């Protein structure tokens, strides 16, 4: 039951972080709800990685972070995604 609860919490935090990141980054992102949740989950991993590098540089952990770290990571991931997709659109 603990694993199921962790997955549900990860999906909810991923959705919240993804939606906030989409609201912060200007422009239209052509991604649906599912990819927004995945964006938040990936952002959580990126936020945890950045947090461990900044606050504990001698210790490397690959995991998920809290809501603040998830939002910061999701903003970074979405910014990279927007820059990558805009470059493709411009060169066509």
C-alpha positions as CSV (number, residue, x, y, z in Angstrom):
1,X,0.0,0.0,0.0
2,X,2.9,2.4,0.6
3,X,4.1,2.0,-2.9
4,X,0.7,2.9,-4.3
5,X,0.4,5.9,-2.0
6,X,3.9,7.1,-3.1
7,X,2.9,6.8,-6.8
8,X,-0.3,8.8,-6.2
9,X,1.6,11.5,-4.3
10,X,4.2,11.7,-7.0
11,X,1.5,12.1,-9.7
12,X,-0.3,14.8,-7.7
13,X,2.9,16.8,-7.0
14,X,4.0,16.3,-10.6
15,X,0.7,17.7,-11.8
16,X,0.9,20.7,-9.5
17,X,4.6,21.4,-10.4
18,X,3.9,21.0,-14.1
19,X,0.9,23.3,-14.2
20,X,2.8,26.0,-12.2
21,X,5.8,25.7,-14.6
22,X,3.5,26.0,-17.6
23,X,2.0,29.2,-16.0
24,X,5.4,30.7,-15.3
25,X,7.0,30.0,-18.7
26,X,5.6,32.4,-21.3
27,X,4.2,31.2,-24.6
28,X,2.1,28.3,-25.6
29,X,3.3,24.9,-24.9
30,X,1.7,22.2,-27.0
31,X,1.6,19.5,-24.3
32,X,-1.4,17.8,-22.7
33,X,-2.2,16.9,-19.1
34,X,-0.2,13.6,-19.2
35,X,2.9,15.3,-20.4
36,X,2.4,18.1,-17.9
37,X,2.4,15.4,-15.1
38,X,5.5,13.8,-16.6
39,X,7.1,17.3,-16.8
40,X,6.5,17.7,-13.1
41,X,7.9,14.3,-12.2
42,X,11.0,14.9,-14.2
43,X,11.2,18.4,-12.6
44,X,11.1,16.7,-9.2
45,X,14.1,14.6,-10.1
46,X,16.0,17.6,-11.5
47,X,15.1,19.7,-8.4
48,X,16.4,16.9,-6.1
49,X,19.6,16.6,-8.2
50,X,20.2,20.4,-8.1
51,X,19.3,20.6,-4.4
52,X,21.7,17.8,-3.5
53,X,24.5,19.4,-5.6
54,X,24.0,22.8,-4.0
55,X,23.4,21.8,-0.4
56,X,25.3,18.5,-0.1
57,X,27.9,18.5,-2.9
58,X,29.6,15.4,-1.5
59,X,26.5,13.3,-1.7
60,X,24.7,12.3,-4.9
61,X,21.1,11.1,-4.7
62,X,18.8,10.4,-7.5
63,X,15.2,10.7,-6.2
64,X,12.4,13.1,-5.9
65,X,12.2,16.4,-4.1
66,X,9.4,18.4,-2.4
67,X,7.0,20.7,-4.0
68,X,9.3,23.7,-4.2
69,X,12.2,21.7,-5.7
70,X,9.7,20.1,-8.1
71,X,8.5,23.4,-9.3
72,X,12.0,24.8,-9.8
73,X,13.0,21.7,-11.7
74,X,9.9,21.7,-13.8
75,X,10.5,25.3,-14.8
76,X,14.1,24.4,-15.8
77,X,12.9,21.3,-17.8
78,X,10.1,23.2,-19.5
79,X,12.4,26.1,-20.4
80,X,14.8,23.7,-22.1
81,X,11.9,22.1,-23.9
82,X,10.5,25.4,-25.1
83,X,14.0,26.5,-26.4
84,X,14.5,23.2,-28.1
85,X,11.2,23.2,-29.9
86,X,11.3,26.8,-30.9
87,X,14.7,26.3,-32.6
88,X,13.2,23.5,-34.6
89,X,10.2,25.7,-35.7
90,X,12.5,28.6,-36.7
91,X,14.8,26.4,-38.9
92,X,12.0,24.9,-40.9
